[in-house]
Amino acid sequence: MTREELFPRSKFPVRKKTSYAIPEKRLKFYIELYFEKTDGVFERQRVGEYAKITSDDGTVALISAKVIYPDRTVEYYLETNGALESVSEETLEEKIRSFEKEFQEKYKIIVIDEDADQLMLDALDSAKWTKF
Protein backbone atom coordinates (compact mmCIF):
# COMPACT_ATOMS: atom_id res chain seq x y z
CA MET A 1 0.00 0.00 0.00
CA THR A 2 1.26 3.49 -0.77
CA ARG A 3 1.11 6.53 1.49
CA GLU A 4 -1.51 8.01 -0.82
CA GLU A 5 -3.66 4.88 -0.45
CA LEU A 6 -3.32 4.83 3.34
CA PHE A 7 -3.95 8.56 3.72
CA PRO A 8 -6.23 9.63 0.83
CA ARG A 9 -7.03 13.34 0.73
CA SER A 10 -10.74 12.45 0.68
CA LYS A 11 -10.44 10.96 4.19
CA PHE A 12 -7.57 13.10 5.54
CA PRO A 13 -7.97 16.58 4.03
CA VAL A 14 -5.97 18.42 6.72
CA ARG A 15 -2.23 17.71 6.50
CA LYS A 16 0.99 19.10 7.87
CA LYS A 17 4.63 18.07 7.71
CA THR A 18 8.01 18.90 9.18
CA SER A 19 11.60 17.78 9.09
CA TYR A 20 14.42 18.38 11.51
CA ALA A 21 17.78 16.97 12.53
CA ILE A 22 19.52 16.14 15.76
CA PRO A 23 23.19 16.50 14.82
CA GLU A 24 24.41 15.28 18.24
CA LYS A 25 22.79 11.91 17.53
CA ARG A 26 23.35 11.93 13.72
CA LEU A 27 19.57 11.62 13.21
CA LYS A 28 17.18 13.16 10.69
CA PHE A 29 13.41 13.11 11.02
CA TYR A 30 10.64 13.67 8.49
CA ILE A 31 7.05 13.57 9.78
CA GLU A 32 3.69 13.97 8.08
CA LEU A 33 0.46 14.23 10.08
CA TYR A 34 -2.97 13.62 8.55
CA PHE A 35 -6.26 14.73 10.09
CA GLU A 36 -9.83 13.86 9.29
CA LYS A 37 -11.20 17.21 10.53
CA THR A 38 -8.76 19.65 12.11
CA ASP A 39 -5.14 19.75 13.23
CA GLY A 40 -6.14 21.57 16.43
CA VAL A 41 -7.72 18.57 18.18
CA PHE A 42 -6.62 14.95 18.15
CA GLU A 43 -9.74 13.48 19.77
CA ARG A 44 -12.93 12.39 17.99
CA GLN A 45 -11.30 11.98 14.60
CA ARG A 46 -8.96 9.70 12.69
CA VAL A 47 -5.35 10.86 12.76
CA GLY A 48 -2.56 9.47 10.61
CA GLU A 49 1.19 9.72 11.00
CA TYR A 50 3.99 8.91 8.59
CA ALA A 51 7.50 9.09 10.06
CA LYS A 52 10.91 8.56 8.52
CA ILE A 53 13.94 8.45 10.80
CA THR A 54 17.34 8.15 9.17
CA SER A 55 20.99 8.45 9.98
CA ASP A 56 22.48 11.72 8.76
CA ASP A 57 24.08 9.87 5.83
CA GLY A 58 20.81 8.07 5.01
CA THR A 59 22.20 4.55 5.26
CA VAL A 60 20.19 3.47 8.34
CA ALA A 61 16.46 4.13 8.24
CA LEU A 62 13.17 3.33 9.91
CA ILE A 63 9.98 4.28 8.08
CA SER A 64 6.63 3.71 9.72
CA ALA A 65 3.04 4.91 9.70
CA LYS A 66 0.03 4.62 11.93
CA VAL A 67 -3.64 5.45 11.96
CA ILE A 68 -5.26 6.32 15.28
CA TYR A 69 -9.04 5.91 15.31
CA PRO A 70 -11.51 7.89 17.45
CA ASP A 71 -11.88 4.90 19.81
CA ARG A 72 -8.05 5.08 20.31
CA THR A 73 -7.32 1.82 18.49
CA VAL A 74 -4.18 2.04 16.38
CA GLU A 75 -3.11 0.36 13.14
CA TYR A 76 0.65 0.21 12.54
CA TYR A 77 2.55 0.00 9.26
CA LEU A 78 6.18 -0.44 8.23
CA GLU A 79 7.57 0.65 4.88
CA THR A 80 9.47 -1.98 2.96
CA ASN A 81 10.69 -1.34 -0.58
CA GLY A 82 8.42 1.70 -0.87
CA ALA A 83 5.25 -0.09 0.25
CA LEU A 84 3.52 0.21 3.62
CA GLU A 85 2.60 -3.13 5.16
CA SER A 86 0.30 -3.60 8.14
CA VAL A 87 2.16 -4.96 11.20
CA SER A 88 1.42 -5.67 14.83
CA GLU A 89 2.57 -3.32 17.57
CA GLU A 90 5.05 -5.99 18.66
CA THR A 91 6.54 -6.22 15.17
CA LEU A 92 6.95 -2.45 15.06
CA GLU A 93 8.65 -2.48 18.47
CA GLU A 94 11.03 -5.21 17.25
CA LYS A 95 11.86 -3.14 14.16
CA ILE A 96 12.55 -0.09 16.36
CA ARG A 97 14.91 -2.13 18.56
CA SER A 98 16.63 -3.47 15.44
CA PHE A 99 17.06 0.10 14.11
CA GLU A 100 18.53 1.21 17.45
CA LYS A 101 20.95 -1.73 17.50
CA GLU A 102 22.08 -1.25 13.90
CA PHE A 103 22.53 2.48 14.47
CA GLN A 104 24.54 1.93 17.65
CA GLU A 105 26.76 -0.69 16.02
CA LYS A 106 27.46 1.46 12.96
CA TYR A 107 27.89 4.88 14.59
CA LYS A 108 28.72 4.00 18.22
CA ILE A 109 25.90 6.33 19.28
CA ILE A 110 23.09 5.39 21.64
CA VAL A 111 19.90 6.53 19.91
CA ILE A 112 17.45 6.16 22.79
CA ASP A 113 18.41 7.52 26.20
CA GLU A 114 17.35 10.45 28.39
CA ASP A 115 19.62 12.84 26.51
CA ALA A 116 18.19 11.75 23.15
CA ASP A 117 14.63 11.99 24.44
CA GLN A 118 15.18 15.60 25.49
CA LEU A 119 16.95 16.49 22.24
CA MET A 120 14.03 15.00 20.26
CA LEU A 121 11.43 16.88 22.31
CA ASP A 122 13.33 20.15 21.93
CA ALA A 123 13.74 19.65 18.17
CA LEU A 124 10.08 18.73 17.73
CA ASP A 125 8.97 21.76 19.77
CA SER A 126 10.97 24.10 17.56
CA ALA A 127 10.14 22.35 14.27
CA LYS A 128 8.41 24.40 11.59
CA TRP A 129 5.20 22.72 10.40
CA THR A 130 3.80 23.42 6.96
CA LYS A 131 0.42 22.45 5.56
CA PHE A 132 0.40 20.52 2.32
Rosetta blueprint (number, residue, H / E / L):
1 M L
2 T L
3 R H
4 E H
5 E H
6 L H
7 F L
8 P L
9 R L
10 S L
11 K L
12 F L
13 P L
14 V E
15 R E
16 K E
17 K E
18 T E
19 S E
20 Y E
21 A E
22 I E
23 P H
24 E H
25 K H
26 R L
27 L E
28 K E
29 F E
30 Y E
31 I E
32 E E
33 L E
34 Y E
35 F E
36 E L
37 K L
38 T L
39 D L
40 G L
41 V L
42 F L
43 E L
44 R L
45 Q L
46 R L
47 V E
48 G E
49 E E
50 Y E
51 A E
52 K E
53 I E
54 T E
55 S E
56 D L
57 D L
58 G L
59 T L
60 V L
61 A E
62 L E
63 I E
64 S E
65 A E
66 K E
67 V E
68 I E
69 Y L
70 P L
71 D L
72 R L
73 T L
74 V E
75 E E
76 Y E
77 Y E
78 L E
79 E E
80 T E
81 N L
82 G L
83 A E
84 L E
85 E E
86 S E
87 V E
88 S L
89 E H
90 E H
91 T H
92 L H
93 E H
94 E H
95 K H
96 I H
97 R H
98 S H
99 F H
100 E H
101 K H
102 E H
103 F H
104 Q H
105 E H
106 K H
107 Y H
108 K L
109 I L
110 I L
111 V L
112 I L
113 D L
114 E H
115 D H
116 A H
117 D H
118 Q H
119 L H
120 M H
121 L H
122 D H
123 A H
124 L H
125 D H
126 S H
127 A L
128 K L
129 W L
130 T E
131 K E
132 F L
